[in-house]
Amino acid sequence: MRIAVLGAGSLGTIVGAYLAHGGMDVELIDSYKEHVDRLNEEGAKVIGTTEFHARVKAITPAEKAGTYDLVLLLTKQLYNEAILQEILPFLHEGSVVCSLQNGIPEEVVGSIIGKERVIAGSVEFGATFIEPGVSNLTTEFSQFKQYAFQIGELNGETTDRIQEIKSILDLVGGTHISDNLVGTKWSKLLINNAFSGLSAALNGEYGDVLDDETGITSAVHIADETIKVGHANGVHFAKMGGFDVESLELESEHEIEARIQTLRAVMEPSRLLRASMLQDLEKNRKTEIDYINGVVPKLGEGKGISTPFNEMVVKQVKFAEESQTVPDFDVNVQAFKELLAH
């Protein structure tokens, strides 16, 4: 099987390294020329919670040739239209594209490359790009090897191809087949909305959100808005690590304190995380905010669901993008305090 890792950033470098080490015919495709050159010259180096090195083959997008049986999509959604149009000539009738992006991009991906070619995936480990050729695995190694991916057919069936792709991704880390991958993606979207979104909007680690009364209360409302919009669109949220994400929905204001305690307990192990969107703002790059928090207001339109907290996150992140500034926690948290006062 010929495999492409499309987007060999922090996650893609790790995925490509383990697939190559496992004997797969894999190409790491990335537009960062210095990174591609270093990967070819010195191999992929994984540091952090493990130490690992593997020889890999890396190319720039212009160097693609032939066709791929499996494409692991790890680019940002910002560039999906152009990137997917570029990969189309390199797909054959039976090619499969596994979307491993944040958010819920599968409908758009399918509209470009054909829905029958798409399977959905969720990355369950974290990593940070250190320098060309080097990626830092931030998830505890035994957890990574036990639970690295969830994948699934869009219709929930367990097919021969999904089992084959599971066996390939098992070379990287523990891969699990889900019969509700759409629900899994929405559950991850909820966590991203509540914590990655606020991390970027306020300029803080997840722990800063957890420890601030306005921050954590806003996270509860962001989660509630996401659940209500998901339900209105026919989504059944999947459990995450045994946690019932739908239990975060608010039926009344009296439940807010209990939801705060639940979120603090669930998210405590992640308190040191800083959103990749915040890292984008620090580098004056455009973020994926429209595909994270921005999804909720968009899909809530016409359904009578108010989404002011997700909208505020989008507003603050977009302001930082446009002004090429990094948010100030003490300043931006006031806007959420005013929302809570209404």
ZIHUHU-V551082 format. One record per helix or strand of 2 or more residues. SS is the DSSP state (H for helix, E for strand). FROM is the first residue (numbers start at 0). LEN is the number of residues. If there is no record, write none. Layout:
ss/from/len
SS/FROM/LEN
SS/FROM/LEN
This chain:
ss/from/len
E/1/5
H/9/12
E/24/5
H/32/10
E/43/5
E/51/3
E/56/3
H/60/3
E/67/6
H/76/12
E/90/9
H/105/8
H/114/3
E/117/6
E/126/5
E/133/4
H/140/6
E/148/5
H/159/10
E/174/3
H/180/22
H/205/6
H/212/20
H/244/4
H/252/18
H/275/7
H/288/3
H/293/7
H/307/16
H/328/13
